[in-house]
């Protein structure tokens, strides 16, 4: 063994690095242990409505909605280790809401009698300076507020008398709630362009997880104008509401999500739909919440009447009574599991040409329906037929993949290298020809859907598929290996999606980049709401330490 000063220095350096790694790992483990004490972490996915825009608002129509790998997280734990001894604490409890991406912390008092939240203080950090809001209204999150109120009401209604004391103790320890959304829910185009980075998914990967959220500067003109967060249209409010509801229900012992009990998921769905609708001030179709709870699906909306009692809750009806009506109501929505066929990839792009207001576009379409009932009914009928045809062709492809997997994989591998007009030439057997026929049938159905959506927009006077989007989608569908391209949801300028064959999505992303379109690192993930092992921020730190191996 060489005992020279140099080798002793190397040995000492290696031992120091190993010791540092051990200390860091130990520190992270201790932090995780502390945070895991009575801590519940739940997540819910964002969505892409592939078909059913506008139609899904009416109960007779279905929509195909895909859940994604972009997830919203809610962390729930107690504020206090023990119940406070103050006598007033038995009438009021504390709720703390933290949104790290907004550098915002809001404190509430919750009335144990009336089941209502009251904001008492709020702080936000601007450039490392803590600032108190002059009014709590500036920092309110109505989705989380409604979720807290309805979940606690459900807990009182569901939990038996023998466990009431446990529930009471949990509540009096306070609720410490943290909410965080994956970067994909928000737009970071401005940061990439400011850094001179190309508009590619790889550029987005340089941003830290759960990055600070940017604001639309153009919307922050007036003194009383509240800036709007720049979003990508994945349904952040629905995913956030669902994650908060699930985490709170599990934390309070109302349900046990790790057991994959359908009844528990149904309870999450009912309360999340109710909270989301009341926070929005209207009863929407609910496809986004349903997707956040159950994952990718074929969805038919519930009858709005099931929430009639909840809509008047703020006019005097007590939540104790309303929650029973909600949980015992007739939820007649239809949800059938759905996923893209094998070897197909979802891709979402952000054109950066300005956002669209979904409520105003929906309002314009409804006014058109009233002014021209016959014409609008004809367009809606044709659109519904095209939606059904696309669903039929996708289901046919899934069936062919199950019955003739070798032939299916073989023809997909060949078609992904060519434009659609060359696909039929690639088939050499009847089983492969059947796959190509279904592929082309799906493409034709999507072209019909886009055509009817454009007609609807022109008649209603709103840009459902604007000319700039039409050119982008036509260019995309003309690329090698692209099966579908369209505008999700209500349309407009917000986003475009594509479905590609095999693994050619990176080629489409690069092509989009040259067209000033940012491809987001989003894929279909058919899973809905779920419990997580811990704080995703700590998991990121742990994985980075673990990856720092000494060679």
Protein Blocks (a to p, Z undefined) as FASTA:
>chain_A
ZZbfklmmmmmmmmmmmmmmmmmmmmmmmmmmmmmgopacddddddddfbhghjlmpmkb
ccdddddfbdcddddddfbfbdcfbfklmmpccdddddfknopacdddddfklopacdfb
dcddeehiacddfbfklmgcfklmmmmmmmmmmmmmmpcfklmmmmmmmmmnopaddddd
dfklpccklmmmmnopacdfklmmmpcghiacdddfklmmbmmlccddddehnopmmmmm
mmmmmmmmmmnopacfknopaklmmmmmmmmmmmmmmmnopacehlmmmmmmnopcdddd
ddfklmmmmmmmmnopafklmmmmmmmmccfbdcddddddehiacddddehnopadfklm
mmmmmmmmmmmmmlmmmmmmmmmmmmmmmmmmmmmmmmmmmmmmmlmmmmmmmmmmpcfk
lmmmmpcbfklmmmmmmmmmmmmmmmmmmmmmmmmmmmnopafbgfklmmmmmmmmmpgh
iabdcdehjbpjkbccdddehjllmmmmmmmmmnopacdfbdddfbdcdddfbdfklmmm
mmmmmmmccZZ
